[in-house]
Amino acid sequence: MKKLSTGILFALLLYPSFPTLAPLHSLILSNGEWEPYLSVNLKHGGVASHIVSEAFKLQGIEVHYQFFPWKRAYLLAELGEVDGSLIWSYNDNRAQQFLYSADFVIEGTSVFFHLKSFAFDWHKPQDLYGVKFGGAAGYKYQLLEKLERQKLITIDRSKSDRSNFARLLRGYIQVFQLDKAAGYYLLQQYFNPNEIAQITHHPKSVTSDRYYLIISKQTPNAQQLIAKFNRGLSQLKQSGRYQHMLQASLDGQYMDTDMEP
């Protein structure tokens, strides 16, 4: 009897070391499509989805994703139809409805893509005067739109960033702005090696934005959920696995269904 009691006590002492064996909770998060960060067609739903899942998993919480157009994804989270959403930049209006994660899930840097044959260099807005820029319908380009209103540049908008790469190769536009990781994902996915070899980006970033998990304030235990996510994300980053996952995404491995980063 004494041996049995000691064994049970030993097992109970070990249990907290394995929080992922029995999820404490499951939650539903809405997602949009933004390859390579988020997509129903990518391994683990994309690298941002994977990071959020693994951070919660470290805290014994299981995540289920639902993919929608961005406006609907946000509205469902705002109404409390799902527990939260990813990934979103910070603004004061959103902060009235949602709790933001303490640290960012992804930091995205936008750059100017152009052909290697086009001698493009810029360090200040004046260097952009007279350039034929491409853009995607529905996207906001703060710097470029300011110059466009002053009639210093033109922005020829297309339906997608993929089509902007095609127009760049054909010479219809000279430069266009896009998140660097998203740009190289599109190139790897849709263009051949000869086409990719013709394209580069300027090393100076145009913008750098941080994107966060948001949990609806209408979600029961919202404060506890965001606190657990904060702890899990911190653990993931400190372990080095976060950086490994980002590198795997840059290498195109999230397009490989056999990959387990």
Secondary structure as UniProt FT lines:
FT   HELIX           2..14
FT   HELIX           15..17
FT   TURN            19..20
FT   STRAND          25..31
FT   TURN            35..37
FT   TURN            40..41
FT   HELIX           43..45
FT   HELIX           47..57
FT   TURN            58..60
FT   STRAND          61..67
FT   HELIX           70..78
FT   TURN            79..80
FT   STRAND          84..88
FT   HELIX           92..97
FT   STRAND          98..100
FT   STRAND          106..115
FT   TURN            116..117
FT   HELIX           125..128
FT   TURN            129..130
FT   STRAND          132..136
FT   TURN            137..138
FT   HELIX           142..149
FT   TURN            150..151
FT   STRAND          154..158
FT   HELIX           161..170
FT   STRAND          175..179
FT   HELIX           180..190
FT   HELIX           193..197
FT   STRAND          199..201
FT   STRAND          207..216
FT   TURN            217..218
FT   TURN            220..221
FT   HELIX           222..239
FT   HELIX           241..250
FT   TURN            251..252
FT   HELIX           253..255
FT   TURN            257..258
//
